[in-house]
């Protein structure tokens, strides 16, 4: 299997578009009327928010790690693509497991705000 530069750029651009879509979808959901949401739907929104928050934290931490000057741009693109995939996976796994507790706190607050208790 051989990847051309064009193919790799398309892969990387697709991933960037997916991230933008995820952000946009989460923003739309948070701006919508959640007062009629079920408890499961509310918890899913809270977990999505925690995953997004965790992903942004991981990305900020990665920026603090110095990058090697000896890596070619082709190799850097491959690394960036897989790092992005790894960060999203870690963030999703964290939010769907015990996570940071942000989703649970947000969920409890939203239940009180929407009178679901």
Sine and cosine of phi, psi and omega as CSV:
sin_phi,cos_phi,sin_psi,cos_psi,sin_omega,cos_omega
0.00,0.00,0.73,-0.68,-0.05,-1.00
-0.81,-0.59,0.73,-0.68,0.06,-1.00
-0.96,-0.28,0.80,-0.61,0.09,-1.00
-1.00,0.03,0.24,-0.97,0.05,-1.00
-0.86,0.51,-0.68,0.73,0.01,-1.00
-0.88,0.48,-0.68,0.74,0.02,-1.00
-0.90,0.44,-0.65,0.76,0.02,-1.00
-0.92,0.38,-0.67,0.74,0.04,-1.00
-0.88,0.47,-0.65,0.76,0.03,-1.00
-0.89,0.45,-0.66,0.75,0.03,-1.00
-0.88,0.47,-0.73,0.68,-0.03,-1.00
-0.91,0.41,-0.67,0.74,0.01,-1.00
-0.91,0.41,-0.59,0.81,0.06,-1.00
-0.88,0.47,-0.67,0.74,0.01,-1.00
-0.90,0.43,-0.65,0.76,0.04,-1.00
-0.90,0.44,-0.64,0.77,0.03,-1.00
-0.91,0.42,-0.64,0.77,0.03,-1.00
-0.88,0.47,-0.65,0.76,0.02,-1.00
-0.90,0.45,-0.70,0.72,0.04,-1.00
-0.88,0.47,-0.65,0.76,0.02,-1.00
-0.91,0.42,-0.64,0.77,0.02,-1.00
-0.88,0.47,-0.70,0.71,0.02,-1.00
-0.88,0.47,-0.71,0.70,-0.02,-1.00
-0.90,0.43,-0.69,0.73,0.00,-1.00
-0.89,0.45,-0.70,0.72,0.01,-1.00
-0.90,0.44,-0.67,0.74,0.02,-1.00
-0.87,0.49,-0.70,0.71,0.03,-1.00
-0.88,0.47,-0.68,0.73,-0.01,-1.00
-0.90,0.43,-0.70,0.72,-0.02,-1.00
-0.93,0.37,-0.46,0.89,0.02,-1.00
-1.00,0.08,-0.16,0.99,-0.02,-1.00
-0.99,0.16,0.16,-0.99,0.02,-1.00
-0.99,0.15,0.96,-0.29,-0.03,-1.00
-1.00,-0.09,0.12,0.99,-0.05,-1.00
-0.92,0.40,-0.37,0.93,0.00,-1.00
-0.98,-0.22,0.14,0.99,-0.02,-1.00
-0.96,0.26,0.53,-0.85,0.10,-1.00
-0.97,0.24,0.21,-0.98,0.00,-1.00
-0.89,0.45,-0.60,0.80,0.02,-1.00
-0.91,0.41,-0.67,0.74,0.03,-1.00
-0.90,0.44,-0.64,0.77,0.02,-1.00
-0.90,0.44,-0.69,0.73,0.01,-1.00
-0.91,0.41,-0.61,0.79,0.04,-1.00
-0.88,0.47,-0.66,0.75,0.03,-1.00
-0.90,0.44,-0.67,0.74,0.00,-1.00
-0.90,0.43,-0.65,0.76,0.03,-1.00
-0.93,0.38,-0.63,0.78,0.06,-1.00
-0.88,0.48,-0.66,0.75,0.02,-1.00
-0.91,0.42,-0.70,0.71,0.01,-1.00
-0.89,0.46,-0.66,0.75,0.03,-1.00
-0.88,0.48,-0.69,0.72,0.02,-1.00
-0.89,0.45,-0.71,0.71,0.00,-1.00
-0.88,0.48,-0.71,0.70,0.00,-1.00
-0.90,0.44,-0.66,0.75,0.03,-1.00
-0.87,0.50,-0.69,0.72,0.02,-1.00
-0.90,0.43,-0.59,0.81,0.06,-1.00
-0.90,0.44,-0.73,0.68,0.01,-1.00
-0.86,0.51,-0.68,0.74,-0.01,-1.00
-0.90,0.44,-0.65,0.76,0.02,-1.00
-0.91,0.42,-0.63,0.78,0.02,-1.00
-0.92,0.39,-0.62,0.78,0.00,-1.00
-0.89,0.45,-0.55,0.84,-0.01,-1.00
-0.91,0.42,-0.33,0.94,-0.03,-1.00
-0.99,0.11,-0.16,0.99,0.00,-1.00
-1.00,0.01,0.85,-0.53,0.00,-1.00
-0.90,0.44,0.63,-0.78,0.01,-1.00
-0.99,-0.16,0.54,-0.84,0.01,-1.00
-0.95,0.32,0.66,-0.75,0.04,-1.00
-0.99,0.17,-0.25,0.97,-0.13,-0.99
-0.99,0.10,-0.03,1.00,-0.08,-1.00
-1.00,-0.01,0.71,-0.71,0.01,-1.00
-0.94,0.34,0.31,-0.95,-0.01,-1.00
-0.91,0.42,-0.55,0.83,0.05,-1.00
-0.89,0.46,-0.75,0.66,0.02,-1.00
-0.90,0.44,-0.64,0.77,0.01,-1.00
-0.88,0.47,-0.66,0.75,0.02,-1.00
-0.89,0.45,-0.66,0.75,0.04,-1.00
-0.89,0.46,-0.73,0.68,0.01,-1.00
-0.87,0.50,-0.70,0.71,-0.02,-1.00
-0.88,0.47,-0.67,0.75,0.00,-1.00
-0.88,0.48,-0.76,0.65,-0.05,-1.00
-0.95,0.31,-0.52,0.86,0.10,-1.00
-0.89,0.46,-0.68,0.73,0.01,-1.00
-0.87,0.49,-0.71,0.71,0.02,-1.00
-0.89,0.45,-0.67,0.74,-0.01,-1.00
-0.90,0.43,-0.70,0.71,-0.01,-1.00
-0.89,0.46,-0.70,0.71,0.03,-1.00
-0.88,0.48,-0.66,0.76,0.01,-1.00
-0.91,0.42,-0.71,0.70,0.03,-1.00
-0.87,0.49,-0.69,0.73,-0.02,-1.00
-0.90,0.44,-0.69,0.72,0.03,-1.00
-0.90,0.44,-0.70,0.71,0.00,-1.00
-0.89,0.45,-0.64,0.76,0.01,-1.00
-0.89,0.45,-0.73,0.68,-0.04,-1.00
-0.93,0.37,-0.54,0.84,-0.02,-1.00
-1.00,0.05,-0.14,0.99,0.11,-0.99
-0.99,-0.16,-0.67,-0.75,0.05,-1.00
-0.95,0.30,-0.51,0.86,0.05,-1.00
0.87,0.49,-0.36,-0.93,0.01,-1.00
-1.00,-0.03,-0.17,0.98,-0.04,-1.00
1.00,-0.05,-0.05,1.00,-0.02,-1.00
-0.91,0.42,-0.70,0.72,-0.03,-1.00
-0.87,0.50,-0.69,0.72,-0.03,-1.00
-0.91,0.42,-0.69,0.72,0.02,-1.00
-0.90,0.44,-0.69,0.72,0.01,-1.00
-0.89,0.45,-0.66,0.75,0.01,-1.00
-0.87,0.49,-0.73,0.68,0.00,-1.00
-0.88,0.47,-0.67,0.74,0.01,-1.00
-0.91,0.41,-0.68,0.74,-0.01,-1.00
-0.92,0.38,-0.59,0.81,0.05,-1.00
-0.88,0.48,-0.67,0.74,0.03,-1.00
-0.91,0.42,-0.70,0.71,-0.03,-1.00
-0.89,0.46,-0.60,0.80,-0.03,-1.00
-1.00,-0.09,0.08,1.00,0.06,-1.00
0.91,0.42,0.60,0.80,-0.01,-1.00
-1.00,-0.04,0.03,1.00,-0.03,-1.00
-0.98,0.17,0.00,0.00,0.00,0.00
